[in-house]
Amino acid sequence: MDNPAGSATGTFDVILEGGPELLPADVRRQRVDSLTDTVKICHHGGYEHFGRVDGESPVDGPVLFRWIRRTRIAE
């Protein structure tokens, strides 16, 4: 079975698009264990949530996730 945009270890390369301009470029490229519906990044006292773009499942390249919302860290 093919592993879209993944490695032999079962991880997947993803690109995070949109969201805060101050989110560093190196954070926007992630390696995740599974292609869930969302990726959550801790950033400046909150979480930036990125959703997988429908139909994004390239064979040779990262999967695209777009920013959908920000939540605050509960204290």
PQR file of N, CA, C, O and H, with PARSE charges and radii, in Angstrom:
ATOM      1  N   MET A   1       0.838  -1.188   0.000 -0.4000 1.5000
ATOM      2  CA  MET A   1       0.000   0.000   0.000 -0.0000 2.0000
ATOM      3  C   MET A   1       0.882   1.249   0.000  0.5500 1.7000
ATOM      4  O   MET A   1       1.883   1.307   0.714 -0.5500 1.4000
ATOM      5  N   ASP A   2       0.513   2.230  -0.788 -0.4000 1.5000
ATOM      6  CA  ASP A   2       1.294   3.471  -0.861 -0.0000 2.0000
ATOM      7  C   ASP A   2       1.143   4.285   0.409  0.5500 1.7000
ATOM      8  O   ASP A   2       0.131   4.204   1.105 -0.5500 1.4000
ATOM      9  H   ASP A   2      -0.301   2.183  -1.368  0.4000 1.0000
ATOM     10  N   ASN A   3       2.167   5.068   0.696 -0.4000 1.5000
ATOM     11  CA  ASN A   3       2.178   5.933   1.865 -0.0000 2.0000
ATOM     12  C   ASN A   3       2.314   7.364   1.353  0.5500 1.7000
ATOM     13  O   ASN A   3       3.435   7.857   1.236 -0.5500 1.4000
ATOM     14  H   ASN A   3       2.989   5.133   0.131  0.4000 1.0000
ATOM     15  N   PRO A   4       1.191   8.060   1.038 -0.5600 1.5000
ATOM     16  CA  PRO A   4       1.280   9.387   0.429  0.2800 2.0000
ATOM     17  C   PRO A   4       2.082  10.358   1.269  0.5500 1.7000
ATOM     18  O   PRO A   4       1.818  10.533   2.458 -0.5500 1.4000
ATOM     19  N   ALA A   5       3.060  10.985   0.647 -0.4000 1.5000
ATOM     20  CA  ALA A   5       3.891  12.005   1.295 -0.0000 2.0000
ATOM     21  C   ALA A   5       4.508  11.502   2.588  0.5500 1.7000
ATOM     22  O   ALA A   5       4.883  12.303   3.445 -0.5500 1.4000
ATOM     23  H   ALA A   5       3.275  10.843  -0.319  0.4000 1.0000
ATOM     24  N   GLY A   6       4.619  10.206   2.742 -0.4000 1.5000
ATOM     25  CA  GLY A   6       5.144   9.660   3.981 -0.0000 2.0000
ATOM     26  C   GLY A   6       6.472   8.964   3.786  0.5500 1.7000
ATOM     27  O   GLY A   6       6.934   8.761   2.663 -0.5500 1.4000
ATOM     28  H   GLY A   6       4.315   9.556   2.047  0.4000 1.0000
ATOM     29  N   SER A   7       7.072   8.606   4.897 -0.4000 1.5000
ATOM     30  CA  SER A   7       8.341   7.900   4.853 -0.0000 2.0000
ATOM     31  C   SER A   7       8.103   6.433   5.186  0.5500 1.7000
ATOM     32  O   SER A   7       6.977   6.025   5.471 -0.5500 1.4000
ATOM     33  H   SER A   7       6.697   8.771   5.810  0.4000 1.0000
ATOM     34  N   ALA A   8       9.147   5.668   5.149 -0.4000 1.5000
ATOM     35  CA  ALA A   8       9.052   4.252   5.483 -0.0000 2.0000
ATOM     36  C   ALA A   8       8.679   4.049   6.952  0.5500 1.7000
ATOM     37  O   ALA A   8       8.221   2.970   7.327 -0.5500 1.4000
ATOM     38  H   ALA A   8      10.061   6.000   4.918  0.4000 1.0000
ATOM     39  N   THR A   9       8.869   5.067   7.780 -0.4000 1.5000
ATOM     40  CA  THR A   9       8.555   4.953   9.205 -0.0000 2.0000
ATOM     41  C   THR A   9       7.095   5.260   9.508  0.5500 1.7000
ATOM     42  O   THR A   9       6.676   5.172  10.663 -0.5500 1.4000
ATOM     43  H   THR A   9       9.241   5.943   7.476  0.4000 1.0000
ATOM     44  N   GLY A  10       6.309   5.621   8.489 -0.4000 1.5000
ATOM     45  CA  GLY A  10       4.896   5.909   8.719 -0.0000 2.0000
ATOM     46  C   GLY A  10       4.628   7.341   9.133  0.5500 1.7000
ATOM     47  O   GLY A  10       3.549   7.641   9.643 -0.5500 1.4000
ATOM     48  H   GLY A  10       6.649   5.693   7.551  0.4000 1.0000
ATOM     49  N   THR A  11       5.583   8.232   8.927 -0.4000 1.5000
ATOM     50  CA  THR A  11       5.355   9.647   9.211 -0.0000 2.0000
ATOM     51  C   THR A  11       5.061  10.374   7.916  0.5500 1.7000
ATOM     52  O   THR A  11       5.397   9.897   6.832 -0.5500 1.4000
ATOM     53  H   THR A  11       6.460   7.988   8.513  0.4000 1.0000
ATOM     54  N   PHE A  12       4.427  11.541   8.037 -0.4000 1.5000
ATOM     55  CA  PHE A  12       4.006  12.308   6.878 -0.0000 2.0000
ATOM     56  C   PHE A  12       4.523  13.735   6.972  0.5500 1.7000
ATOM     57  O   PHE A  12       4.506  14.334   8.047 -0.5500 1.4000
ATOM     58  H   PHE A  12       4.155  11.928   8.917  0.4000 1.0000
ATOM     59  N   ASP A  13       4.977  14.276   5.864 -0.4000 1.5000
ATOM     60  CA  ASP A  13       5.395  15.673   5.796 -0.0000 2.0000
ATOM     61  C   ASP A  13       4.165  16.519   5.492  0.5500 1.7000
ATOM     62  O   ASP A  13       3.388  16.203   4.591 -0.5500 1.4000
ATOM     63  H   ASP A  13       4.990  13.789   4.991  0.4000 1.0000
ATOM     64  N   VAL A  14       3.997  17.602   6.256 -0.4000 1.5000
ATOM     65  CA  VAL A  14       2.875  18.502   6.031 -0.0000 2.0000
ATOM     66  C   VAL A  14       3.375  19.941   5.989  0.5500 1.7000
ATOM     67  O   VAL A  14       4.406  20.271   6.575 -0.5500 1.4000
ATOM     68  H   VAL A  14       4.628  17.859   6.988  0.4000 1.0000
ATOM     69  N   ILE A  15       2.629  20.792   5.288 -0.4000 1.5000
ATOM     70  CA  ILE A  15       2.898  22.228   5.257 -0.0000 2.0000
ATOM     71  C   ILE A  15       1.690  22.927   5.853  0.5500 1.7000
ATOM     72  O   ILE A  15       0.548  22.620   5.513 -0.5500 1.4000
ATOM     73  H   ILE A  15       1.792  20.524   4.812  0.4000 1.0000
ATOM     74  N   LEU A  16       1.958  23.877   6.751 -0.4000 1.5000
ATOM     75  CA  LEU A  16       0.908  24.651   7.409 -0.0000 2.0000
ATOM     76  C   LEU A  16       0.829  26.013   6.743  0.5500 1.7000
ATOM     77  O   LEU A  16       1.815  26.750   6.701 -0.5500 1.4000
ATOM     78  H   LEU A  16       2.887  24.126   7.026  0.4000 1.0000
ATOM     79  N   GLU A  17      -0.345  26.345   6.224 -0.4000 1.5000
ATOM     80  CA  GLU A  17      -0.536  27.577   5.461 -0.0000 2.0000
ATOM     81  C   GLU A  17      -1.501  28.498   6.202  0.5500 1.7000
ATOM     82  O   GLU A  17      -2.483  28.038   6.785 -0.5500 1.4000
ATOM     83  H   GLU A  17      -1.146  25.746   6.258  0.4000 1.0000
ATOM     84  N   GLY A  18      -1.217  29.794   6.177 -0.4000 1.5000
ATOM     85  CA  GLY A  18      -2.091  30.779   6.810 -0.0000 2.0000
ATOM     86  C   GLY A  18      -1.764  30.950   8.286  0.5500 1.7000
ATOM     87  O   GLY A  18      -0.708  30.523   8.752 -0.5500 1.4000
ATOM     88  H   GLY A  18      -0.420  30.167   5.704  0.4000 1.0000
ATOM     89  N   GLY A  19      -2.670  31.574   9.011 -0.4000 1.5000
ATOM     90  CA  GLY A  19      -2.451  31.809  10.428 -0.0000 2.0000
ATOM     91  C   GLY A  19      -1.580  33.018  10.682  0.5500 1.7000
ATOM     92  O   GLY A  19      -1.407  33.861   9.803 -0.5500 1.4000
ATOM     93  H   GLY A  19      -3.528  31.922   8.633  0.4000 1.0000
ATOM     94  N   PRO A  20      -1.026  33.107  11.890 -0.5600 1.5000
ATOM     95  CA  PRO A  20      -0.247  34.292  12.255  0.2800 2.0000
ATOM     96  C   PRO A  20       1.022  34.444  11.420  0.5500 1.7000
ATOM     97  O   PRO A  20       1.721  33.473  11.131 -0.5500 1.4000
ATOM     98  N   GLU A  21       1.295  35.683  11.045 -0.4000 1.5000
ATOM     99  CA  GLU A  21       2.508  35.965  10.265 -0.0000 2.0000
ATOM    100  C   GLU A  21       3.777  35.658  11.041  0.5500 1.7000
ATOM    101  O   GLU A  21       4.809  35.361  10.439 -0.5500 1.4000
ATOM    102  H   GLU A  21       0.727  36.472  11.279  0.4000 1.0000
ATOM    103  N   LEU A  22       3.720  35.724  12.376 -0.4000 1.5000
ATOM    104  CA  LEU A  22       4.906  35.491  13.205 -0.0000 2.0000
ATOM    105  C   LEU A  22       5.220  34.012  13.414  0.5500 1.7000
ATOM    106  O   LEU A  22       6.212  33.685  14.065 -0.5500 1.4000
ATOM    107  H   LEU A  22       2.881  35.965  12.864  0.4000 1.0000
ATOM    108  N   LEU A  23       4.406  33.123  12.883 -0.4000 1.5000
ATOM    109  CA  LEU A  23       4.687  31.694  12.987 -0.0000 2.0000
ATOM    110  C   LEU A  23       5.897  31.395  12.097  0.5500 1.7000
ATOM    111  O   LEU A  23       5.833  31.579  10.882 -0.5500 1.4000
ATOM    112  H   LEU A  23       3.600  33.389  12.354  0.4000 1.0000
ATOM    113  N   PRO A  24       6.998  30.934  12.697 -0.5600 1.5000
ATOM    114  CA  PRO A  24       8.239  30.744  11.934  0.2800 2.0000
ATOM    115  C   PRO A  24       8.088  29.751  10.780  0.5500 1.7000
ATOM    116  O   PRO A  24       7.292  28.814  10.840 -0.5500 1.4000
ATOM    117  N   ALA A  25       8.864  29.982   9.747 -0.4000 1.5000
ATOM    118  CA  ALA A  25       8.831  29.128   8.555 -0.0000 2.0000
ATOM    119  C   ALA A  25       9.160  27.676   8.896  0.5500 1.7000
ATOM    120  O   ALA A  25       8.564  26.759   8.330 -0.5500 1.4000
ATOM    121  H   ALA A  25       9.511  30.744   9.698  0.4000 1.0000
ATOM    122  N   ASP A  26      10.109  27.454   9.822 -0.4000 1.5000
ATOM    123  CA  ASP A  26      10.472  26.075  10.160 -0.0000 2.0000
ATOM    124  C   ASP A  26       9.348  25.352  10.885  0.5500 1.7000
ATOM    125  O   ASP A  26       9.284  24.123  10.840 -0.5500 1.4000
ATOM    126  H   ASP A  26      10.594  28.199  10.282  0.4000 1.0000
ATOM    127  N   VAL A  27       8.459  26.085  11.553 -0.4000 1.5000
ATOM    128  CA  VAL A  27       7.302  25.484  12.228 -0.0000 2.0000
ATOM    129  C   VAL A  27       6.233  25.112  11.200  0.5500 1.7000
ATOM    130  O   VAL A  27       5.447  24.190  11.419 -0.5500 1.4000
ATOM    131  H   VAL A  27       8.511  27.083  11.589  0.4000 1.0000
ATOM    132  N   ARG A  28       6.209  25.820  10.098 -0.4000 1.5000
ATOM    133  CA  ARG A  28       5.199  25.577   9.054 -0.0000 2.0000
ATOM    134  C   ARG A  28       5.437  24.283   8.283  0.5500 1.7000
ATOM    135  O   ARG A  28       4.565  23.838   7.538 -0.5500 1.4000
ATOM    136  H   ARG A  28       6.847  26.568   9.919  0.4000 1.0000
ATOM    137  N   ARG A  29       6.587  23.690   8.451 -0.4000 1.5000
ATOM    138  CA  ARG A  29       6.868  22.366   7.859 -0.0000 2.0000
ATOM    139  C   ARG A  29       6.974  21.391   9.015  0.5500 1.7000
ATOM    140  O   ARG A  29       7.879  21.494   9.843 -0.5500 1.4000
ATOM    141  H   ARG A  29       7.295  24.052   9.056  0.4000 1.0000
ATOM    142  N   GLN A  30       6.067  20.465   9.069 -0.4000 1.5000
ATOM    143  CA  GLN A  30       5.991  19.514  10.169 -0.0000 2.0000
ATOM    144  C   GLN A  30       6.077  18.091   9.646  0.5500 1.7000
ATOM    145  O   GLN A  30       5.802  17.822   8.476 -0.5500 1.4000
ATOM    146  H   GLN A  30       5.332  20.381   8.397  0.4000 1.0000
ATOM    147  N   ARG A  31       6.457  17.203  10.518 -0.4000 1.5000
ATOM    148  CA  ARG A  31       6.385  15.761  10.243 -0.0000 2.0000
ATOM    149  C   ARG A  31       5.454  15.196  11.311  0.5500 1.7000
ATOM    150  O   ARG A  31       5.712  15.332  12.507 -0.5500 1.4000
ATOM    151  H   ARG A  31       6.680  17.422  11.468  0.4000 1.0000
ATOM    152  N   VAL A  32       4.370  14.561  10.867 -0.4000 1.5000
ATOM    153  CA  VAL A  32       3.367  14.042  11.790 -0.0000 2.0000
ATOM    154  C   VAL A  32       3.261  12.527  11.641  0.5500 1.7000
ATOM    155  O   VAL A  32       3.617  11.964  10.606 -0.5500 1.4000
ATOM    156  H   VAL A  32       4.161  14.451   9.895  0.4000 1.0000
ATOM    157  N   ASP A  33       2.760  11.871  12.707 -0.4000 1.5000
ATOM    158  CA  ASP A  33       2.639  10.412  12.706 -0.0000 2.0000
ATOM    159  C   ASP A  33       1.438   9.909  11.926  0.5500 1.7000
ATOM    160  O   ASP A  33       1.453   8.789  11.415 -0.5500 1.4000
ATOM    161  H   ASP A  33       2.471  12.328  13.548  0.4000 1.0000
ATOM    162  N   SER A  34       0.394  10.729  11.829 -0.4000 1.5000
ATOM    163  CA  SER A  34      -0.784  10.313  11.079 -0.0000 2.0000
ATOM    164  C   SER A  34      -1.427  11.539  10.440  0.5500 1.7000
ATOM    165  O   SER A  34      -1.240  12.666  10.899 -0.5500 1.4000
ATOM    166  H   SER A  34       0.382  11.639  12.244  0.4000 1.0000
ATOM    167  N   LEU A  35      -2.170  11.306   9.399 -0.4000 1.5000
ATOM    168  CA  LEU A  35      -2.844  12.404   8.705 -0.0000 2.0000
ATOM    169  C   LEU A  35      -4.233  12.589   9.313  0.5500 1.7000
ATOM    170  O   LEU A  35      -5.246  12.210   8.726 -0.5500 1.4000
ATOM    171  H   LEU A  35      -2.322  10.391   9.026  0.4000 1.0000
ATOM    172  N   THR A  36      -4.248  13.173  10.491 -0.4000 1.5000
ATOM    173  CA  THR A  36      -5.505  13.467  11.157 -0.0000 2.0000
ATOM    174  C   THR A  36      -6.176  14.650  10.466  0.5500 1.7000
ATOM    175  O   THR A  36      -5.633  15.216   9.517 -0.5500 1.4000
ATOM    176  H   THR A  36      -3.425  13.481  10.969  0.4000 1.0000
ATOM    177  N   ASP A  37      -7.359  15.016  10.951 -0.4000 1.5000
ATOM    178  CA  ASP A  37      -8.085  16.137  10.362 -0.0000 2.0000
ATOM    179  C   ASP A  37      -7.448  17.479  10.690  0.5500 1.7000
ATOM    180  O   ASP A  37      -7.553  18.424   9.908 -0.5500 1.4000
ATOM    181  H   ASP A  37      -7.799  14.557  11.721  0.4000 1.0000
ATOM    182  N   THR A  38      -6.781  17.572  11.856 -0.4000 1.5000
ATOM    183  CA  THR A  38      -6.172  18.843  12.255 -0.0000 2.0000
ATOM    184  C   THR A  38      -4.781  18.633  12.841  0.5500 1.7000
ATOM    185  O   THR A  38      -4.446  17.567  13.357 -0.5500 1.4000
ATOM    186  H   THR A  38      -6.696  16.805  12.491  0.4000 1.0000
ATOM    187  N   VAL A  39      -3.985  19.699  12.738 -0.4000 1.5000
ATOM    188  CA  VAL A  39      -2.679  19.775  13.388 -0.0000 2.0000
ATOM    189  C   VAL A  39      -2.744  20.979  14.306  0.5500 1.7000
ATOM    190  O   VAL A  39      -3.206  22.045  13.899 -0.5500 1.4000
ATOM    191  H   VAL A  39      -4.258  20.565  12.319  0.4000 1.0000
ATOM    192  N   LYS A  40      -2.281  20.819  15.555 -0.4000 1.5000
ATOM    193  CA  LYS A  40      -2.348  21.884  16.553 -0.0000 2.0000
ATOM    194  C   LYS A  40      -0.926  22.273  16.950  0.5500 1.7000
ATOM    195  O   LYS A  40      -0.131  21.417  17.339 -0.5500 1.4000
ATOM    196  H   LYS A  40      -1.906  19.953  15.885  0.4000 1.0000
ATOM    197  N   ILE A  41      -0.600  23.584  16.850 -0.4000 1.5000
ATOM    198  CA  ILE A  41       0.730  24.105  17.149 -0.0000 2.0000
ATOM    199  C   ILE A  41       0.628  25.090  18.312  0.5500 1.7000
ATOM    200  O   ILE A  41      -0.181  26.017  18.274 -0.5500 1.4000
ATOM    201  H   ILE A  41      -1.245  24.279  16.534  0.4000 1.0000
ATOM    202  N   CYS A  42       1.442  24.891  19.337 -0.4000 1.5000
ATOM    203  CA  CYS A  42       1.497  25.823  20.465 -0.0000 2.0000
ATOM    204  C   CYS A  42       2.262  27.071  20.020  0.5500 1.7000
ATOM    205  O   CYS A  42       3.380  26.986  19.513 -0.5500 1.4000
ATOM    206  H   CYS A  42       2.099  24.138  19.368  0.4000 1.0000
ATOM    207  N   HIS A  43       1.621  28.253  20.227 -0.4000 1.5000
ATOM    208  CA  HIS A  43       2.244  29.492  19.750 -0.0000 2.0000
ATOM    209  C   HIS A  43       1.724  30.671  20.563  0.5500 1.7000
ATOM    210  O   HIS A  43       0.521  30.932  20.578 -0.5500 1.4000
ATOM    211  H   HIS A  43       0.713  28.322  20.639  0.4000 1.0000
ATOM    212  N   HIS A  44       2.621  31.385  21.240 -0.4000 1.5000
ATOM    213  CA  HIS A  44       2.307  32.610  21.992 -0.0000 2.0000
ATOM    214  C   HIS A  44       1.087  32.481  22.905  0.5500 1.7000
ATOM    215  O   HIS A  44       0.136  33.253  22.784 -0.5500 1.4000
ATOM    216  H   HIS A  44       3.598  31.173  21.229  0.4000 1.0000
ATOM    217  N   GLY A  45       1.112  31.523  23.803 -0.4000 1.5000
ATOM    218  CA  GLY A  45       0.054  31.382  24.802 -0.0000 2.0000
ATOM    219  C   GLY A  45      -1.252  30.807  24.281  0.5500 1.7000
ATOM    220  O   GLY A  45      -2.294  30.939  24.924 -0.5500 1.4000
ATOM    221  H   GLY A  45       1.884  30.895  23.902  0.4000 1.0000
ATOM    222  N   GLY A  46      -1.199  30.181  23.141 -0.4000 1.5000
ATOM    223  CA  GLY A  46      -2.403  29.566  22.581 -0.0000 2.0000
ATOM    224  C   GLY A  46      -2.030  28.467  21.612  0.5500 1.7000
ATOM    225  O   GLY A  46      -0.866  28.083  21.492 -0.5500 1.4000
ATOM    226  H   GLY A  46      -0.353  30.073  22.619  0.4000 1.0000
ATOM    227  N   TYR A  47      -3.029  27.975  20.933 -0.4000 1.5000
ATOM    228  CA  TYR A  47      -2.823  26.943  19.926 -0.0000 2.0000
ATOM    229  C   TYR A  47      -3.360  27.426  18.591  0.5500 1.7000
ATOM    230  O   TYR A  47      -4.459  27.975  18.509 -0.5500 1.4000
ATOM    231  H   TYR A  47      -3.974  28.286  21.030  0.4000 1.0000
ATOM    232  N   GLU A  48      -2.581  27.218  17.562 -0.4000 1.5000
ATOM    233  CA  GLU A  48      -3.014  27.491  16.198 -0.0000 2.0000
ATOM    234  C   GLU A  48      -3.456  26.153  15.608  0.5500 1.7000
ATOM    235  O   GLU A  48      -2.711  25.173  15.639 -0.5500 1.4000
ATOM    236  H   GLU A  48      -1.688  26.772  17.628  0.4000 1.0000
ATOM    237  N   HIS A  49      -4.662  26.124  15.078 -0.4000 1.5000
ATOM    238  CA  HIS A  49      -5.232  24.890  14.528 -0.0000 2.0000
ATOM    239  C   HIS A  49      -5.246  24.976  13.000  0.5500 1.7000
ATOM    240  O   HIS A  49      -5.672  25.975  12.420 -0.5500 1.4000
ATOM    241  H   HIS A  49      -5.268  26.920  15.053  0.4000 1.0000
ATOM    242  N   PHE A  50      -4.775  23.919  12.374 -0.4000 1.5000
ATOM    243  CA  PHE A  50      -4.708  23.835  10.919 -0.0000 2.0000
ATOM    244  C   PHE A  50      -5.479  22.605  10.478  0.5500 1.7000
ATOM    245  O   PHE A  50      -5.296  21.521  11.033 -0.5500 1.4000
ATOM    246  H   PHE A  50      -4.428  23.108  12.844  0.4000 1.0000
ATOM    247  N   GLY A  51      -6.337  22.765   9.487 -0.4000 1.5000
ATOM    248  CA  GLY A  51      -7.147  21.668   8.975 -0.0000 2.0000
ATOM    249  C   GLY A  51      -6.634  21.173   7.643  0.5500 1.7000
ATOM    250  O   GLY A  51      -6.158  21.946   6.811 -0.5500 1.4000
ATOM    251  H   GLY A  51      -6.487  23.645   9.037  0.4000 1.0000
ATOM    252  N   ARG A  52      -6.738  19.881   7.460 -0.4000 1.5000
ATOM    253  CA  ARG A  52      -6.296  19.257   6.216 -0.0000 2.0000
ATOM    254  C   ARG A  52      -7.197  19.697   5.065  0.5500 1.7000
ATOM    255  O   ARG A  52      -8.423  19.685   5.178 -0.5500 1.4000
ATOM    256  H   ARG A  52      -7.124  19.254   8.136  0.4000 1.0000
ATOM    257  N   VAL A  53      -6.580  20.077   3.984 -0.4000 1.5000
ATOM    258  CA  VAL A  53      -7.319  20.511   2.801 -0.0000 2.0000
ATOM    259  C   VAL A  53      -7.939  19.272   2.156  0.5500 1.7000
ATOM    260  O   VAL A  53      -7.239  18.296   1.883 -0.5500 1.4000
ATOM    261  H   VAL A  53      -5.584  20.086   3.892  0.4000 1.0000
ATOM    262  N   ASP A  54      -9.256  19.309   1.911 -0.4000 1.5000
ATOM    263  CA  ASP A  54      -9.957  18.177   1.301 -0.0000 2.0000
ATOM    264  C   ASP A  54      -9.291  17.752   0.009  0.5500 1.7000
ATOM    265  O   ASP A  54      -8.949  18.583  -0.833 -0.5500 1.4000
ATOM    266  H   ASP A  54      -9.825  20.101   2.133  0.4000 1.0000
ATOM    267  N   GLY A  55      -9.114  16.467  -0.135 -0.4000 1.5000
ATOM    268  CA  GLY A  55      -8.542  15.935  -1.358 -0.0000 2.0000
ATOM    269  C   GLY A  55      -7.028  16.002  -1.433  0.5500 1.7000
ATOM    270  O   GLY A  55      -6.438  15.512  -2.396 -0.5500 1.4000
ATOM    271  H   GLY A  55      -9.393  15.792   0.548  0.4000 1.0000
ATOM    272  N   GLU A  56      -6.382  16.603  -0.430 -0.4000 1.5000
ATOM    273  CA  GLU A  56      -4.925  16.711  -0.439 -0.0000 2.0000
ATOM    274  C   GLU A  56      -4.322  15.379  -0.009  0.5500 1.7000
ATOM    275  O   GLU A  56      -4.396  15.006   1.162 -0.5500 1.4000
ATOM    276  H   GLU A  56      -6.862  17.001   0.352  0.4000 1.0000
ATOM    277  N   SER A  57      -3.743  14.685  -0.933 -0.4000 1.5000
ATOM    278  CA  SER A  57      -3.089  13.424  -0.649 -0.0000 2.0000
ATOM    279  C   SER A  57      -2.052  13.135  -1.726  0.5500 1.7000
ATOM    280  O   SER A  57      -2.122  12.112  -2.408 -0.5500 1.4000
ATOM    281  H   SER A  57      -3.682  14.989  -1.884  0.4000 1.0000
ATOM    282  N   PRO A  58      -1.087  14.043  -1.874 -0.5600 1.5000
ATOM    283  CA  PRO A  58      -0.108  13.860  -2.949  0.2800 2.0000
ATOM    284  C   PRO A  58       0.796  12.662  -2.694  0.5500 1.7000
ATOM    285  O   PRO A  58       1.077  12.313  -1.548 -0.5500 1.4000
ATOM    286  N   VAL A  59       1.238  12.048  -3.758 -0.4000 1.5000
ATOM    287  CA  VAL A  59       2.132  10.902  -3.635 -0.0000 2.0000
ATOM    288  C   VAL A  59       3.558  11.364  -3.364  0.5500 1.7000
ATOM    289  O   VAL A  59       4.269  10.765  -2.557 -0.5500 1.4000
ATOM    290  H   VAL A  59       1.010  12.331  -4.689  0.4000 1.0000
ATOM    291  N   ASP A  60       3.974  12.431  -4.041 -0.4000 1.5000
ATOM    292  CA  ASP A  60       5.362  12.899  -3.924 -0.0000 2.0000
ATOM    293  C   ASP A  60       5.424  14.317  -3.384  0.5500 1.7000
ATOM    294  O   ASP A  60       5.750  15.245  -4.124 -0.5500 1.4000
ATOM    295  H   ASP A  60       3.397  12.918  -4.697  0.4000 1.0000
ATOM    296  N   GLY A  61       5.124  14.497  -2.138 -0.4000 1.5000
ATOM    297  CA  GLY A  61       5.223  15.821  -1.563 -0.0000 2.0000
ATOM    298  C   GLY A  61       4.411  15.934  -0.289  0.5500 1.7000
ATOM    299  O   GLY A  61       3.676  15.018   0.080 -0.5500 1.4000
ATOM    300  H   GLY A  61       4.859  13.743  -1.536  0.4000 1.0000
ATOM    301  N   PRO A  62       4.550  17.064   0.377 -0.5600 1.5000
ATOM    302  CA  PRO A  62       3.862  17.251   1.650  0.2800 2.0000
ATOM    303  C   PRO A  62       2.359  17.467   1.462  0.5500 1.7000
ATOM    304  O   PRO A  62       1.904  17.883   0.396 -0.5500 1.4000
ATOM    305  N   VAL A  63       1.605  17.176   2.512 -0.4000 1.5000
ATOM    306  CA  VAL A  63       0.163  17.377   2.539 -0.0000 2.0000
ATOM    307  C   VAL A  63      -0.101  18.777   3.087  0.5500 1.7000
ATOM    308  O   VAL A  63       0.536  19.198   4.052 -0.5500 1.4000
ATOM    309  H   VAL A  63       1.974  16.838   3.378  0.4000 1.0000
ATOM    310  N   LEU A  64      -1.035  19.494   2.475 -0.4000 1.5000
ATOM    311  CA  LEU A  64      -1.333  20.876   2.843 -0.0000 2.0000
ATOM    312  C   LEU A  64      -2.412  20.949   3.918  0.5500 1.7000
ATOM    313  O   LEU A  64      -3.467  20.324   3.806 -0.5500 1.4000
ATOM    314  H   LEU A  64      -1.553  19.152   1.691  0.4000 1.0000
ATOM    315  N   PHE A  65      -2.124  21.726   4.965 -0.4000 1.5000
ATOM    316  CA  PHE A  65      -3.091  22.039   6.017 -0.0000 2.0000
ATOM    317  C   PHE A  65      -3.221  23.558   6.059  0.5500 1.7000
ATOM    318  O   PHE A  65      -2.215  24.263   5.985 -0.5500 1.4000
ATOM    319  H   PHE A  65      -1.267  22.233   5.056  0.4000 1.0000
ATOM    320  N   ARG A  66      -4.452  24.074   6.176 -0.4000 1.5000
ATOM    321  CA  ARG A  66      -4.685  25.525   6.250 -0.0000 2.0000
ATOM    322  C   ARG A  66      -5.175  25.900   7.635  0.5500 1.7000
ATOM    323  O   ARG A  66      -5.868  25.132   8.303 -0.5500 1.4000
ATOM    324  H   ARG A  66      -5.269  23.501   6.236  0.4000 1.0000
ATOM    325  N   TRP A  67      -4.795  27.111   8.052 -0.4000 1.5000
ATOM    326  CA  TRP A  67      -5.180  27.636   9.360 -0.0000 2.0000
ATOM    327  C   TRP A  67      -6.700  27.746   9.440  0.5500 1.7000
ATOM    328  O   TRP A  67      -7.350  28.233   8.516 -0.5500 1.4000
ATOM    329  H   TRP A  67      -4.232  27.735   7.509  0.4000 1.0000
ATOM    330  N   ILE A  68      -7.263  27.276  10.581 -0.4000 1.5000
ATOM    331  CA  ILE A  68      -8.722  27.381  10.755 -0.0000 2.0000
ATOM    332  C   ILE A  68      -9.118  28.183  11.987  0.5500 1.7000
ATOM    333  O   ILE A  68     -10.179  28.808  11.994 -0.5500 1.4000
ATOM    334  H   ILE A  68      -6.735  26.880  11.332  0.4000 1.0000
ATOM    335  N   ARG A  69      -8.289  28.182  13.035 -0.4000 1.5000
ATOM    336  CA  ARG A  69      -8.655  28.961  14.221 -0.0000 2.0000
ATOM    337  C   ARG A  69      -7.509  28.974  15.234  0.5500 1.7000
ATOM    338  O   ARG A  69      -6.526  28.243  15.113 -0.5500 1.4000
ATOM    339  H   ARG A  69      -7.427  27.675  13.030  0.4000 1.0000
ATOM    340  N   ARG A  70      -7.678  29.828  16.227 -0.4000 1.5000
ATOM    341  CA  ARG A  70      -6.756  29.910  17.362 -0.0000 2.0000
ATOM    342  C   ARG A  70      -7.548  29.686  18.630  0.5500 1.7000
ATOM    343  O   ARG A  70      -8.668  30.181  18.756 -0.5500 1.4000
ATOM    344  H   ARG A  70      -8.476  30.422  16.326  0.4000 1.0000
ATOM    345  N   THR A  71      -6.991  28.954  19.566 -0.4000 1.5000
ATOM    346  CA  THR A  71      -7.598  28.798  20.891 -0.0000 2.0000
ATOM    347  C   THR A  71      -6.559  29.174  21.939  0.5500 1.7000
ATOM    348  O   THR A  71      -5.356  29.108  21.689 -0.5500 1.4000
ATOM    349  H   THR A  71      -6.081  28.552  19.465  0.4000 1.0000
ATOM    350  N   ARG A  72      -7.037  29.567  23.112 -0.4000 1.5000
ATOM    351  CA  ARG A  72      -6.135  29.908  24.212 -0.0000 2.0000
ATOM    352  C   ARG A  72      -5.860  28.702  25.081  0.5500 1.7000
ATOM    353  O   ARG A  72      -6.686  27.796  25.192 -0.5500 1.4000
ATOM    354  H   ARG A  72      -8.015  29.621  23.316  0.4000 1.0000
ATOM    355  N   ILE A  73      -4.700  28.699  25.693 -0.4000 1.5000
ATOM    356  CA  ILE A  73      -4.357  27.638  26.630 -0.0000 2.0000
ATOM    357  C   ILE A  73      -5.118  27.877  27.936  0.5500 1.7000
ATOM    358  O   ILE A  73      -5.071  28.968  28.504 -0.5500 1.4000
ATOM    359  H   ILE A  73      -4.029  29.435  25.604  0.4000 1.0000
ATOM    360  N   ALA A  74      -5.812  26.849  28.398 -0.4000 1.5000
ATOM    361  CA  ALA A  74      -6.565  26.963  29.644 -0.0000 2.0000
ATOM    362  C   ALA A  74      -5.597  26.988  30.827  0.5500 1.7000
ATOM    363  O   ALA A  74      -4.613  26.250  30.857 -0.5500 1.4000
ATOM    364  H   ALA A  74      -5.850  25.962  27.937  0.4000 1.0000
ATOM    365  N   GLU A  75      -5.894  27.845  31.792 -0.4000 1.5000
ATOM    366  CA  GLU A  75      -5.020  27.924  32.968 -0.0000 2.0000
ATOM    367  C   GLU A  75      -5.688  27.344  34.163  0.5500 1.7000
ATOM    368  O   GLU A  75      -5.104  27.322  35.247 -0.5500 1.4000
ATOM    369  H   GLU A  75      -6.694  28.445  31.768  0.4000 1.0000
TER
END
